[in-house]
């Protein structure tokens, strides 16, 4: 990886739903958030690490949220919405984007942990603001436009033994 140095200030934004669903559907495993954060920061100065999570009232989620905080993530929690037709929706795209733009004036690097192509426009905007954008996601389920819009892409699938529990 190029353009990395210890003086860089880094913000790590983890789209936990996107990572969870991909890790479960492709590998039937969970993300190792300790390794994810360590690799995202890479001995640089961590300014903020935020994990965006959904509360769906499953039995283990509160201990998961606590574990994220123990690792060093601030958790932002949104309740899942159930509509009259029974469909459910919850995503953090707007919240993550607003946080990234707000943090851009305080960091040199934003690491987006997601495969969601909706963030490609955000990458372009951050780069235009002079912020380096690094993306960490599973290559097979990461949108090409997101990979193309980032300064660097790390495929978590290449290091399953590191990033999956």
N, C-alpha and C positions, 0 to 999 in steps of 0.2 A: 504494500500500500504506500502511495506517495503522498506528499503534502501533509504529513503528520509530524507534529513536534510537541514537546511537553508543555509549551506555553499556551497551547490552544485551550480555550474555554468551551466546554461541551455540554449540550443538553441532549438527553436521551428520552425519546417519546415512544412508548411501546403500546401498540394497538393489540391489547391482550386477547380480544375476541378473535381477531384475524389469525394471530399466532396459534392460539389454542385449537381452533377448528382445523387448521392445516396440519398441525402436529398430530391431532387425533385421527383425522381422516387418512392421512398418508402413512403415519408411523404407529398409530395407536399408543402414543407416548405423550408426555408433557414437556414443556419448555423448562430448561434449567436457567432461571432468571439470574442467578448469580453469575453464571458464565456469560449470559447475554450482556449484562451490564458491564462486566469486566472487559469483554472484547469490544464493546461499544466505546468505552472510555479510553482504553489502551494507554494507561499511565499519563493521560492528560488531566486537566482540571475539570472535574465534574461540577457544573453549576446547578443543574437540576436533572432529576430522573423522574419521569412521570409514567405510571402505568394506568391506562384507561381501561376500566373493567365494568362489567355489567352484572348487576345483582339480579339473579334469576331464582333466588330462594332455594338453591341446592345446598345439601347438608355441609359440604366442605368449603363453601366459598368464603366464609368469614375467616377461617384459618389460612386460606390462600391469600386473602387480602392482608392479613397480619404478616404472613411470610414475606410478601412483597415489600412491606414497610421495613421489616427486619433486614432485608437485603440492601435497602437504600432507596427504594422507590417511594415516591409520594403517590398515593392512589387517588384517582378520581373515579367515583362510582356513580353509575347511572342505573336506575331501575328499568327493567325490561317493560315494554308497553305491550299489552294484549288488546287487540282491536275486537270489535263486535263480531267480525267474521271468524275469530279464533286465531288470526295471524298475529305474529309477534314481531316487534321491531325494537332495535336498540343499536345505535352506533354513535361513535364519538368523532366522526369525520370533521364536523364543524368545530367542535371543542379542541381537538388536536391542532387543527389548522390555526385557530385563533391563538392558542398557546405558543405555537411555533413562531408566528409572526411577532407576537409580543416579546418572546425571548430573543429574537434575532438581533436586537440592539445590545444584548448583554452577552452574547456568545460568538464564537468563531465557527463552530460546527454544530449542526443539528443532525442527530442520528435518528432516523425514522425506522422503527422496528415494525414492519408491516409489508404486505404484498399488494395492498389495495391501490389500484391504478388511479383512484380518485385523488391521490396525493401528488400526482405528477405535476399538476399546475402549481401546487404549493412549492415543490422543489424548484421549479423555474423561478418563482417569485423570490424565494429565499436566496437563490444564487444571484439573482439580479440585485439583491440587497447586499451582496458581498459575503454571504454566509456559505460555507462549505456544507454540502448535504451528502450524508452517507445513509444508505439504505441497507437494512439487514432483513432478509426474508427467505422463504423457501423458493428456490428458483422455479420449480415446476408450477407454482401457484402465484408467482409474482408477475404483475402486469409488465409487459415489455416497455410500455410508455413510462412506468415508474423507474425501471432500471435505466432507461435512456436519459431521463431527466436528472438523475443523481450524479454527483461527482464520483461516487464509488458504490458498488453493490457487493455485499457479502452474502453468498448463498449458504444458508444454514444447513442445507441438505449435504453439502460437501464435508461437514464436520458433525455428523449425527452424534458421534460419541462424545462430543463436547457440549452441544447445545440441547440434547434431549436427555431426559431422565428415564 
